[in-house]
Amino acid sequence: MSLSLPLGAFIAHMSAGDFFGLVVTVLIIGYLFYALIRGEKL
């Protein structure tokens, strides 16, 4: 896969499992970053 493809075309070639894993990973990283900025105790 070439790097010049737009993001939409890249996502269209992903399997459903890969997309689900990517979404979960982004949500977890987002929460951890939020907790770091807000000073929450995990």
CORVEN-V558642 format. One record per residue. PSI is psi in degrees with one decimal (none if undefined). OMEGA is omega in radians with two decimals (999 if undefined). Layout:
# CORVEN-V558642
PSI & OMEGA
PSI & OMEGA
This chain:
# CORVEN-V558642
128.9 & -3.11
156.1 & -3.11
-8.8 & -3.09
-4.3 & 3.13
141.8 & 3.07
162.7 & -3.08
-38.0 & 3.14
-41.1 & 3.12
-34.4 & 3.10
-44.6 & -3.14
-35.1 & -3.14
-24.9 & -3.14
1.3 & 3.12
151.2 & 3.03
165.3 & -3.12
-36.9 & 3.13
-41.5 & 3.10
-41.1 & -3.14
-43.5 & 3.11
-44.2 & 3.11
-38.3 & 3.11
-43.4 & 3.13
-45.5 & 3.13
-43.1 & 3.14
-43.6 & 3.13
-40.2 & 3.11
-41.7 & 3.14
-45.1 & 3.12
-39.6 & 3.10
-43.1 & 3.12
-42.7 & -3.14
-38.0 & 3.09
-42.2 & 3.09
-44.2 & 3.14
-36.4 & 3.13
-43.7 & -3.12
-41.0 & -3.09
-14.7 & 3.13
25.7 & 3.11
151.6 & 3.00
119.5 & -3.08
none & 999
